[in-house]
Amino acid sequence: MEKPRCKLIGENGNIFNLMVIAARCLKEEGLKDQADEMLERIYKSQSYLEALAIISEYVEVE
């Protein structure tokens, strides 16, 4: 499956902002389950960089 494109570059770098934007991109493509899974994994992550890596697994960052 191709990852949806999501404009995150140039956005506020707060991880909560980025994860909401990425989840919205997934949901707009009908991928609610993946959005929920991504958010759950981010909540459990141990660092900002780990959270960013998780986001990039689900969306194509632009």
N, C-alpha and C positions, 0 to 999 in steps of 0.2 A: 504494500500500500504506500502511495506517495504521501509524504507529510504535507499538510497545508502550510502555505506561506503566511508568515506573521510578522508584521512590522514592529520590531522591538528596539532596533537601533535608533537612538535619538530620543527615546522615551525616558521618563523618570526611571532611574536605575533601582529604585526600591523594589526588593524581591516580591513583595506583596502586589505591587502594581504590575510587574512583569508577569507574574503567574496568573493574575486575573485576565490580562490581555491575551495570554497564550490559551487559557481555558476558553475564552470567548471565541477565539479563532477556531478551536476544535469544535465547539458546539455549533458554530455557524456552518460547519461542514458536516453536521450530523453525527459527530463523534463524541457524544456526551459521556459514554463509558470511558473512553480514553482520557477525556478531560478530568473526570472524577479520579481515575487512577493516577494521573499525573499530579493532581493536587495532593492526594494522599501521600504519594512518594515525596513530594516537596516538603510537606509538613514534617516528615520523618527525617529529612536530610540534616546533616550535621554542619553544613557551611553554605555560604553564599555561592561559592563556586560549584559545589555539588548540586545545589538547586538549579543553577544555570545549565549545568550539564543535563539534568533531567529534562528541563524545558526543551533543550535542543534535540532530545531523543524523540519528542512528539511533534514539534513544529520546525519548519524551515525558517530560521531567523533571518529577517531582512533588516 
